[in-house]
């Protein structure tokens, strides 16, 4: 793929993220409205494929491990959690606010051919990384994943 095509794809993905962010906040004043889904933000996610597994990396900075739930079911990986809103002790007025707060739920289709018993997850430096090893045959098993 030519550098021009890679740059075009990067620009398109950036535009998509900005538009999604705009739409999430334009119709939502801190609560769900009839125009949006129940979640109020969506973390960016990268999905990588190796010879033996899939790696999903989500940017969820500012969350505690106990505020994140990860589940794999029928080929879909769901990451759900809540980033608690900023609360200042003193009276402050917001001059600029770009960090999204509140509940999120992000689902990514990976593959049904995953060994659910071997899935691992770690959370370091604001990134949640989930390793989904491939299985020899598809499994229809729901797995809750503990984040280390």
C-alpha positions in Angstrom: 0.0 0.0 0.0 1.4 3.4 -1.0 2.2 6.0 1.7 -0.5 8.2 0.1 -3.2 5.5 0.7 -2.0 5.0 4.3 -2.2 8.7 5.0 -5.6 8.9 3.5 -6.8 6.0 5.7 -5.3 7.7 8.8 -7.0 11.0 8.0 -10.4 9.2 7.4 -10.1 7.4 10.8 -9.2 10.6 12.6 -12.2 12.3 11.0 -14.4 9.4 12.0 -13.2 9.6 15.6 -13.8 13.4 15.7 -17.3 13.1 14.2 -18.2 10.3 16.7 -16.9 12.4 19.6 -18.9 15.4 18.3 -22.1 13.5 17.9 -21.8 11.9 21.3 -21.5 15.3 22.9 -23.8 17.4 20.7 -26.9 15.5 21.6 -26.0 14.6 25.2 -25.8 17.1 28.0 -24.5 14.6 30.6 -27.4 12.2 30.2 -28.7 9.9 27.5 -31.2 11.4 25.1 -33.6 10.0 22.6 -31.1 10.8 19.9 -28.2 8.7 21.2 -27.4 5.3 22.6 -27.2 4.8 26.3 -23.4 5.2 26.3 -21.8 8.6 26.1 -18.4 7.9 24.8 -16.4 5.2 23.1 -12.7 4.5 23.7 -10.5 4.1 20.6 -9.6 0.4 20.0 -6.8 -1.2 17.9 -7.1 -4.9 16.9 -4.0 -6.9 15.8 -3.8 -10.4 14.5 -0.8 -12.7 15.0 -0.3 -16.3 13.9 -1.7 -17.6 17.2 -4.0 -14.9 18.6 -5.8 -11.6 18.3 -4.7 -8.7 20.4 -7.2 -5.9 21.3 -5.8 -2.7 22.8 -8.2 0.0 24.2 -7.3 3.4 25.4 -9.2 3.9 28.7 -6.9 6.2 30.7 -8.2 7.4 34.0 -10.2 4.3 34.9 -9.5 2.0 37.8 -9.3 -1.7 37.1 -12.5 -2.3 39.1 -14.4 0.2 36.8 -13.8 -2.0 33.8 -15.6 -5.2 32.8 -14.5 -7.4 29.8 -16.5 -10.2 28.3 -16.1 -12.5 25.3 -19.2 -14.1 23.9 -19.9 -15.7 20.5 -17.0 -14.0 18.7 -17.6 -10.6 20.3 -15.4 -8.9 22.8 -17.2 -6.3 25.0 -15.4 -3.8 27.1 -17.6 -1.8 29.4 -16.9 0.7 32.2 -17.3 4.1 33.6 -15.0 7.1 33.8 -16.1 9.1 36.8 -16.6 12.8 36.2 -14.2 15.4 37.5 -15.2 16.8 40.8 -13.4 19.8 42.3 -13.6 20.7 45.9 -13.6 24.4 45.2 -16.1 26.1 42.9 -14.7 26.1 39.4 -16.0 27.0 36.0 -15.0 24.8 33.1 -13.1 26.7 30.4 -12.5 23.7 28.1 -13.6 20.1 28.4 -12.5 17.5 25.9 -12.1 14.3 28.0 -15.3 12.2 27.9 -16.8 11.0 31.1 -19.5 8.6 32.0 -20.5 5.1 31.0 -19.1 3.4 27.8 -19.6 0.1 26.1 -17.5 -1.0 23.2 -18.0 -4.2 21.3 -15.5 -5.6 18.7 -16.1 -8.7 16.6 -12.9 -10.8 16.7 -13.6 -14.4 15.8 -15.6 -17.3 17.1 -12.5 -19.4 17.0 -11.1 -18.3 20.4 -9.9 -20.4 23.3 -12.0 -18.7 26.1 -10.1 -20.4 28.9 -6.8 -18.8 27.8 -7.9 -15.2 27.3 -5.7 -12.7 29.3 -6.1 -9.0 30.0 -3.8 -6.4 31.4 -4.2 -2.7 32.1 -1.0 -0.6 32.1 -0.4 3.1 31.4 -4.0 3.8 30.4 -4.2 1.0 27.9 -6.2 -2.2 28.3 -4.6 -5.1 26.3 -6.5 -8.3 25.8 -4.9 -11.4 24.2 -7.4 -13.8 22.6 -5.6 -17.1 21.6 -7.1 -19.0 18.7 -8.7 -22.3 19.3 -8.8 -25.4 17.0 -12.6 -25.3 16.8 -15.2 -22.6 17.4 -16.6 -22.4 20.9 -20.0 -20.9 22.0 -18.9 -20.0 25.5 -19.4 -16.7 27.4 -16.3 -15.7 29.3 -15.9 -12.9 31.8 -12.3 -11.8 31.7 -10.4 -10.6 34.8 -8.2 -7.6 34.2 -4.7 -7.8 35.8 
